Amino acid sequence: MTDLEIKKSATKDPGRRPPAALGKADSVDQITRRSFFSWLSIGWLAFIAATGGFFTMMLRFFFPNVLFEPVQTFRAGFPEDYTIGEVDLRWKDKYGVWIVRNEEGIYALSTTCTHLGCTPNWLISEQKFKCPCHGSGFFKTGINFEGPAPRPLERYKIILADDGQVIVDKTKKFQQEKGQWGDPEAFMKV
Amino acid sequence: MLEKFRETQFYKSIFRGGGVPKSRRQRMMVVLNSVFLHLHPVRLPKHAVKLKFTWCMGGLSFFIFLILTISGILLMFYYRPTIEYAYTDIIDLAEQVPFGIMREVHRWGAHAMVITVWLHMFRVFMTGSYKPPREFNWAVGVILLLLTLLLSFTGYLLPWDQLAIWAITVGSNMARATPFFGHEGPGAALLAIGDINFITMGSDARFALIGGRFMGEAALLRFYVLHCIGLPFIIMIFMAVHFWRIRKDGGISTPV
């Protein structure tokens, strides 16, 4: 006799318990209301924990351990590779960096427009960076002077390695409006 | 002939409640017993089908959604979401694939759906159809609007042309400013232990969205999956609720 049948016979005659001889009645009696609820709550807790764990896994799944992106720190050759007074475009496509050398030293400008994140172009005849998206203009120093850009271009950390090469570290940036361009790492004296 | 067919076991097994509906009740049961029809009201009051009251914008939105689903599935047979092929596959669809106009249908349909959804919202607002007992369905509608815009946004990247890349660059930059979960947003600096920031460029909301610190292959793939599977799945659930609630909340609202 299955549980269902016991249930059925019980509903047919609610006053009568199923015959003990059939052997099922004892095991039915062993589950008390109290133990049923404690097992039920353990079951629910386990279910919630498993679901929570799964959603944590799902969230973590979206943050891969390895990124197939250009490295953030790169060696940019020797200071002598850069001409005084010129904006160097050689790292623009690969790393998004302009390297500018003046009489005193070298600085690395971010190629990200501070308006909405497009990439401006260096117009050599007009000696300015001009963004094609909304027309923001920046001087060679990175200071904004026209268009909607609200602040100057950012500069990246630039230092001299032991072997005499220039190292640009894009993980550290310096913002003029925060007075960070005075930092020794924002401008490399040559 | 047709009536005889309707009395067969074949017909009755497919259409529950079978047979030829003879009474008003039976006609109602036909609607209620169909998984597709039951989302719709059983009877429509005369005013509700007046074009000048509804503008038919909700129905049109759904119709365009169906067109977009079909044309979108067709496009998936040719389009490959990689940096190498995405743009050329779009050109290929336009120039070489027979009826490559399907891509234009999909794009213009997408524009049209955004417009009809907005107009539908405008109509519902102007006719006061958001008032109780329909206030929950208004909330569902706002979610549907948001999902429509997200579908539009994610689809925008897929041609992988300059317009797409920069539009999504600009759009995803907004996620930088997410409170707490964007690395430039307010409160992000609070989620730190000592010098170690938990919310950085490599672990914030924008990163989860585009799968990297910069626009690239990962962003294209994520937007493709969201556009083709994730968002349509979610929007269909909300659409079912939306249509069903129209019926439950007393059908299309009555003009005052």
Interface residues (C-beta under 8 A of the other chain):
Chain A: F62 F63 P64 L67 F68 E69 L116 G117 C118 C133
Chain B: W166 T169 V170 N173 G202 S203 F207 A208 G211 G212 R213 F214 G216 E217 A218
